[in-house]
């Protein structure tokens, strides 16, 4: 930051001394080289444990913080204001007071715009937000319910996006990032609503998984292949089934993640019935190949998995 900020206490419109002991106790621990035995330096540098710093000029009648950092340095400024009753005056921002009663004491030209932040709420972050206001995070609409892929954001198959959907043309706040199996369909940019409502499948004659392993009713096949976000795999992704229904996809896993799912490991072992399984299991990596794909039965909650690699 290149801002300057002033900390000053006022009485009847004029600067009034701050408690020098409070200044030394608050700023001394982060003063480079330490404070002198008595009084205050004419200028000095601050360096906090988080690596932030500031140049300081002035005395008990007013301190200027120049080139200050956010984080612990602003925490010190906030503490100083709380302890001394001083006003915080960021450059080109309203003055911050810790009490409404202080408004009548500050110079008249600052009174209308000054804001009051009670001591309990006056923190370094509060000062930082005043200096560098952040826009409110966008409230994105709730995603459709996907019974066979309950949390596609967590699995990485859906992510935030402000771009219009490639299928419906509307800006939905979310976009699907998994595979689309269809000739002429866009490789990316379809919103999850067009998947849930079947619009993308109908428009492009698309599926979002390559196949289903096991016998399940036709309506389940349609729901999984054409109305459920798929997932990226090293080879063509396959959806697992259990208890006569499609299973829920929970995400990509490696050996470490599978330690919590011994039933999924047993299921993998059945698919790899030889003495090389333990080595193969240990090589599984969530972020690199080979990778396991974790599912959970919707009826009995048994965890299932299969693995692949290029």
C-alpha positions as CSV (number, residue, x, y, z in Angstrom):
1,X,0.0,0.0,0.0
2,X,1.1,3.6,-0.5
3,X,-1.6,5.2,1.7
4,X,-0.8,7.5,4.5
5,X,-2.9,7.5,7.7
6,X,-3.1,9.8,10.7
7,X,-3.9,8.9,14.3
8,X,-4.8,11.9,16.4
9,X,-6.8,12.7,19.4
10,X,-8.9,15.9,19.5
11,X,-10.4,18.2,22.2
12,X,-12.5,21.2,21.3
13,X,-11.4,21.1,17.7
14,X,-7.7,21.0,18.4
15,X,-5.1,18.1,18.6
16,X,-4.7,16.8,22.2
17,X,-1.9,14.6,23.4
18,X,-2.4,10.9,23.3
19,X,-1.2,8.7,26.2
20,X,2.5,8.2,25.4
21,X,2.7,5.1,27.5
22,X,-0.1,3.5,25.4
23,X,1.8,4.5,22.2
24,X,5.0,2.9,23.5
25,X,3.2,-0.3,24.7
26,X,1.3,-0.7,21.4
27,X,3.9,0.2,18.9
28,X,7.1,-0.7,20.8
29,X,6.9,-4.5,20.2
30,X,6.9,-3.9,16.5
31,X,9.4,-1.0,16.4
32,X,12.5,-1.9,14.5
33,X,15.4,-1.6,16.9
34,X,13.1,-1.0,19.8
35,X,11.9,2.3,21.4
36,X,14.3,4.6,23.2
37,X,14.3,4.4,27.0
38,X,12.1,7.6,27.2
39,X,10.1,9.6,24.8
40,X,9.3,8.8,21.2
41,X,11.6,8.8,18.2
42,X,11.1,11.5,15.6
43,X,10.6,8.8,13.0
44,X,10.8,5.1,13.1
45,X,9.9,1.9,11.3
46,X,7.5,-0.8,12.3
47,X,7.8,-4.5,11.3
48,X,5.1,-7.0,12.4
49,X,5.4,-10.8,12.7
50,X,3.3,-11.2,9.5
51,X,6.0,-9.3,7.6
52,X,3.9,-6.1,7.3
53,X,5.5,-2.7,8.0
54,X,5.1,1.0,8.2
55,X,7.0,4.2,8.5
56,X,5.9,6.3,11.5
57,X,6.3,10.1,12.0
58,X,5.1,12.4,14.7
59,X,4.6,12.5,18.4
60,X,1.9,12.2,21.0
61,X,0.0,15.1,19.4
62,X,-0.4,13.0,16.2
63,X,1.2,10.1,14.4
64,X,1.5,9.6,10.6
65,X,1.7,6.0,9.3
66,X,3.2,6.0,5.8
67,X,3.4,3.0,3.4
68,X,1.6,0.8,5.9
69,X,0.6,-2.8,5.3
70,X,-2.7,-4.5,6.0
71,X,-2.7,-7.2,8.6
72,X,-1.0,-6.9,12.0
73,X,0.2,-3.3,11.4
74,X,-3.5,-2.1,11.1
75,X,-4.3,-4.2,14.1
76,X,-1.8,-2.1,16.1
77,X,-3.3,1.1,14.7
78,X,-6.8,-0.1,15.8
79,X,-5.5,-1.0,19.2
80,X,-3.8,2.4,19.6
81,X,-7.1,4.2,18.7
82,X,-9.0,2.1,21.2
83,X,-6.6,2.7,24.0
84,X,-6.1,6.4,23.5
85,X,-9.5,7.5,22.2
86,X,-7.8,8.9,19.1
87,X,-9.4,9.2,15.7
88,X,-8.1,7.3,12.8
89,X,-7.8,9.4,9.6
90,X,-7.0,7.4,6.4
91,X,-6.1,9.6,3.5
92,X,-9.2,10.4,1.3
93,X,-11.5,8.4,3.6
94,X,-13.9,9.4,6.4
95,X,-12.4,9.9,9.9
96,X,-13.0,7.0,12.2
97,X,-14.2,7.8,15.8
98,X,-14.6,5.3,18.6
99,X,-17.5,7.3,20.3
100,X,-20.3,9.5,19.0
101,X,-19.4,11.9,21.8
102,X,-16.0,12.6,20.1
103,X,-17.7,14.1,17.0
104,X,-18.1,17.5,18.6
105,X,-14.4,17.6,19.4
106,X,-13.0,17.0,15.9
107,X,-12.6,20.0,13.5
108,X,-15.9,21.1,12.0
109,X,-15.0,20.2,8.4
110,X,-14.7,16.5,9.4
111,X,-17.8,16.1,11.5
112,X,-20.5,15.4,8.9
113,X,-18.6,12.5,7.2
114,X,-16.9,11.0,10.3
115,X,-18.1,7.5,11.1
116,X,-18.3,5.9,14.5
117,X,-16.9,2.4,15.0
118,X,-17.3,1.2,18.6
119,X,-14.1,0.0,20.2
120,X,-15.2,-3.7,20.2
121,X,-15.6,-3.5,16.4
122,X,-12.6,-1.3,15.6
123,X,-10.1,-3.8,14.2
124,X,-7.4,-3.7,11.6
125,X,-9.7,-5.5,9.2
126,X,-12.4,-2.8,9.8
127,X,-9.9,-0.1,8.9
128,X,-8.7,-2.1,5.8
129,X,-12.3,-2.5,4.6
130,X,-12.8,1.3,4.8
131,X,-9.7,2.0,2.9
132,X,-10.2,-0.8,0.3
133,X,-13.9,-1.6,0.2
134,X,-14.7,-5.0,-1.3
135,X,-17.8,-5.6,-3.4
136,X,-20.3,-7.8,-1.7
137,X,-19.9,-11.4,-2.9
138,X,-22.5,-12.3,-5.5
139,X,-25.3,-14.4,-4.2
140,X,-25.5,-17.2,-6.7
141,X,-28.8,-19.2,-7.1
142,X,-29.1,-22.6,-5.5
143,X,-28.1,-25.4,-7.8
144,X,-30.6,-28.0,-8.9
145,X,-30.8,-31.2,-7.0
146,X,-28.8,-34.1,-8.5
147,X,-29.7,-37.3,-6.7
148,X,-26.8,-39.2,-8.3
149,X,-24.2,-36.4,-8.0
150,X,-25.2,-34.6,-4.7
151,X,-22.3,-32.1,-4.6
152,X,-21.0,-31.3,-8.1
153,X,-19.2,-28.2,-6.8
154,X,-17.2,-30.1,-4.3
155,X,-16.2,-32.7,-7.0
156,X,-15.2,-30.0,-9.4
157,X,-17.8,-30.8,-12.0
158,X,-19.6,-27.5,-11.5
159,X,-17.8,-24.2,-10.9
160,X,-18.8,-20.5,-10.6
161,X,-19.0,-18.5,-13.8
162,X,-20.5,-15.2,-14.9
163,X,-20.5,-16.2,-18.6
164,X,-23.8,-17.0,-20.4
165,X,-24.7,-20.6,-20.8
166,X,-23.7,-22.1,-24.2
167,X,-27.1,-23.9,-24.4
168,X,-29.8,-21.5,-23.0
169,X,-27.9,-18.2,-23.4
170,X,-28.7,-17.2,-19.8
171,X,-26.1,-16.1,-17.2
172,X,-26.8,-18.6,-14.4
173,X,-23.8,-18.0,-12.1
174,X,-22.6,-21.6,-12.5
175,X,-21.1,-23.7,-15.3
176,X,-20.6,-27.4,-15.9
177,X,-16.9,-28.5,-16.4
178,X,-17.2,-32.2,-17.0
179,X,-17.4,-34.2,-20.3
180,X,-20.1,-33.8,-22.9
181,X,-20.6,-36.9,-25.1
182,X,-22.3,-35.6,-28.3
183,X,-21.3,-34.7,-31.8
184,X,-21.4,-31.0,-32.3
185,X,-22.0,-30.1,-28.7
186,X,-19.9,-27.4,-27.0
187,X,-16.9,-28.7,-25.1
188,X,-17.7,-26.3,-22.2
189,X,-20.0,-23.6,-21.1
190,X,-23.3,-25.5,-20.4
191,X,-25.0,-24.5,-17.2
192,X,-26.1,-27.2,-14.7
193,X,-29.8,-26.1,-15.1
194,X,-29.8,-27.1,-18.7
195,X,-28.4,-30.5,-17.6
196,X,-30.9,-31.0,-14.8
197,X,-33.9,-30.0,-16.9
198,X,-32.8,-32.1,-19.8
199,X,-32.5,-29.2,-22.2
200,X,-28.8,-29.8,-23.1
201,X,-29.4,-33.6,-23.6
202,X,-32.3,-32.8,-25.9
203,X,-30.7,-30.1,-27.9
204,X,-27.4,-31.9,-28.5
205,X,-28.5,-35.5,-28.0
206,X,-25.9,-35.5,-25.3
207,X,-24.9,-37.7,-22.4
208,X,-22.6,-36.6,-19.5
209,X,-21.3,-40.0,-18.6
210,X,-20.1,-42.7,-21.0
211,X,-21.8,-45.7,-19.5
212,X,-23.4,-47.4,-16.5
213,X,-22.0,-50.5,-14.9
214,X,-24.8,-52.8,-13.8
215,X,-28.5,-53.3,-14.5
216,X,-30.8,-50.5,-13.4
217,X,-34.3,-49.3,-14.7
218,X,-34.4,-47.3,-17.9
219,X,-35.5,-44.1,-16.0
220,X,-32.3,-44.4,-13.9
221,X,-30.2,-44.7,-17.0
222,X,-31.8,-41.6,-18.4
223,X,-31.4,-39.6,-15.2
224,X,-27.7,-40.5,-14.8
225,X,-26.6,-40.2,-18.5
226,X,-28.7,-37.3,-19.6
227,X,-29.7,-35.3,-16.5
228,X,-26.7,-35.6,-14.1
229,X,-23.3,-33.7,-14.3
230,X,-20.6,-36.2,-15.2
231,X,-17.0,-36.2,-14.1
232,X,-13.6,-36.2,-15.7
233,X,-11.7,-39.5,-15.7
234,X,-8.4,-40.7,-17.3
235,X,-10.5,-42.9,-19.5
236,X,-14.3,-42.9,-20.4
237,X,-16.1,-42.3,-17.1
238,X,-18.4,-45.1,-15.9
239,X,-21.2,-44.8,-13.3
240,X,-21.4,-47.5,-10.7
241,X,-24.6,-49.0,-9.4
242,X,-25.7,-50.9,-6.3
243,X,-28.9,-52.3,-4.9
244,X,-30.6,-51.9,-8.2
245,X,-30.0,-48.2,-8.5
246,X,-27.3,-45.8,-9.6
247,X,-24.9,-44.8,-6.9
248,X,-24.0,-41.3,-5.8
249,X,-20.7,-40.0,-7.2
250,X,-18.6,-38.5,-4.4
251,X,-15.4,-37.5,-6.2
252,X,-11.9,-38.5,-7.1
253,X,-9.8,-40.2,-4.5
254,X,-6.3,-41.4,-3.9
255,X,-4.8,-43.9,-1.5
256,X,-4.9,-41.4,1.4
257,X,-8.5,-40.5,0.9
258,X,-9.6,-44.2,0.6
259,X,-8.3,-44.9,4.1
260,X,-11.6,-43.6,5.4
261,X,-13.6,-46.0,3.2
262,X,-12.6,-49.6,3.8
263,X,-15.7,-50.8,2.0
264,X,-14.7,-48.9,-1.1
265,X,-11.2,-50.5,-0.8
266,X,-12.8,-54.0,-0.6
267,X,-14.9,-53.2,-3.7
268,X,-11.7,-52.1,-5.5
269,X,-10.0,-55.3,-4.4
270,X,-12.7,-57.4,-5.9
271,X,-12.0,-55.7,-9.2
272,X,-8.3,-56.3,-9.0
273,X,-8.1,-59.9,-7.7
274,X,-4.3,-60.6,-7.7
275,X,-1.3,-60.1,-5.5
276,X,-0.5,-56.7,-7.1
277,X,-3.5,-55.0,-5.6
278,X,-1.7,-53.5,-2.5
279,X,0.9,-51.9,-4.7
280,X,-1.8,-50.6,-7.0
281,X,-3.8,-49.2,-4.1
282,X,-0.8,-47.4,-2.7
283,X,-0.2,-45.8,-6.1
284,X,-3.6,-44.2,-6.3
285,X,-3.5,-40.4,-6.5
286,X,-6.4,-37.9,-6.4
287,X,-4.5,-35.5,-8.6
288,X,-2.5,-37.8,-10.8
289,X,-2.9,-41.2,-12.3
290,X,-3.9,-43.8,-11.4
291,X,-7.0,-42.3,-9.8
292,X,-10.0,-43.9,-8.0
293,X,-13.6,-42.7,-8.4
294,X,-15.7,-42.9,-5.2
295,X,-19.4,-43.7,-5.1
296,X,-22.0,-44.4,-2.4
297,X,-25.0,-46.6,-2.6
298,X,-28.2,-44.6,-2.3
299,X,-30.0,-47.5,-0.6
300,X,-27.5,-49.1,1.9
301,X,-24.7,-46.4,1.9
302,X,-22.0,-48.9,1.0
303,X,-19.0,-47.1,-0.6
304,X,-17.9,-48.3,-4.0
305,X,-15.0,-47.4,-6.2
306,X,-13.2,-48.1,-9.4
307,X,-9.9,-46.9,-10.7
308,X,-8.3,-46.1,-14.1
309,X,-5.3,-44.6,-15.7
310,X,-4.2,-43.7,-19.3
